[in-house]
């Protein structure tokens, strides 16, 4: 068994398969899940695990070269907006556009977050 990092075997395996340019949607419990992308559902109950916890864990494992989030996050969820501000190449789009873009993700990680607009589409980079 791993001593550190991501312990969920489904998530660890999915992350290992990602390549440069692949998209990873980290989303709240209310985000519609499109057909197609691989889904790792971590939601246990409302708020568990939180968007912040999952995003923090993923950022420790991934190289991120860009991110897309909903414009509405700024007014509706200041906590999530603060977390997203440090992401490289952050682009804000209307929430409806983010839903469309999420269909192109290679992986969707669903959190138990129950606050609105706690969603971000990360674009994988490379470590060299």
N, C-alpha and C positions, 0 to 999 in steps of 0.2 A: 504494500500500500504506500502511496505517496505520502511524504511527510509535510509537504508544503504546496502552495499553489492551489490550483483548482482540483478538487477531489471528485467532483461529479464526473463519472466516466464518460457519459454521453457528451458533455460539454468539452472535456479535455480532448476527446477523440475528434470532435468536430473542429475545434480550434487548430489541431495539428494538420488537418486537411486543407486549411485555408491558404490561398496564395495571393500574390500581389494584385491589388485591385478588387479583390472579393469584398462584398458587402456583408456586414453583420448588423442586423437590427436588434437593438436592445429596447424592449418595449414594456409598457405597463400592462396590467391585467385587462384593461379595456380596449387595447389596440386590436383591430380586426387582423386575424392571421390569414394571409393569402395562401392559396394552394400553391405548392411547388417547392419553396425553400425548406430546407431541413429545420426542424423546430426542436429546441430544447426548452421544455417548460419547467422552470424552477419554482413557479408560484406554489406556495404552501398554504397561505391564507392571506387575507388583506394586509398588505404592508410587509409581508415576509416572503422572500428577501426583498429588501428595498432596492429601488433603482440605483441609489448611491452605492450600496454594497456591491451590486452586480457590476456596475460600470467600473468601479475601482478595481475589482478583481480582474475584469477583462483587460483594462488598460495596463495592468501589471504583466499580462501575458502576450499582448499584441503590440505591433508597431502600427500606429494609425497615421495616415497621411491626409485624411480629410473626414469631414463629418457633416451630416445634414440633420436638422431638427426643425420642428414646427415654429413658425413665427409667434404663434399664440402662447408659447411657453413663457415668454417674457412677462406677460400680464397675469397669466393664470397659475403659474407655478414658479415662483422666484427661487425656491430651493433647487429645482432641476435646472433652471436657467443658469444659476451660479456654477453648477457642476459642468455645464456645457461650455461656458465661456473660455475655459482653458484648452479646449480641443483645437488641434491644428486645422486650419482651413475650414472653420465652421461656416456653413451656409444655412440661412434660415429661409424656409419656404412655407406656404400655407399648409395646414395640417392635411387637407385633402390631397395635396401633391405628395406629401410624405407617404401617405397610404399607397399611392400609385407606385412610388419609387421602391417601397418595401417589397413589392413583388419580385424585384430584381436582386434581392439579397440572396446570398448563398446560405446564410444561417440566420435564424431568428431565435433570440434568447428572451423568453417571457419571464418577467419578474412578478412579484406579488404587489408591486406598487399600486396604490389606489388613488393617487392624486393625478389630475389631468395633465396631459402632454409630457409625461415622463418617458419620452421616446427619442432615440437617436439612431441614425444609420451611420455606422462607421465604415470607412474605406481602408482596407488593409494596406500597409506599406511593406517595405522590406527592411531588414536590420543591417544591411551593408550599403 
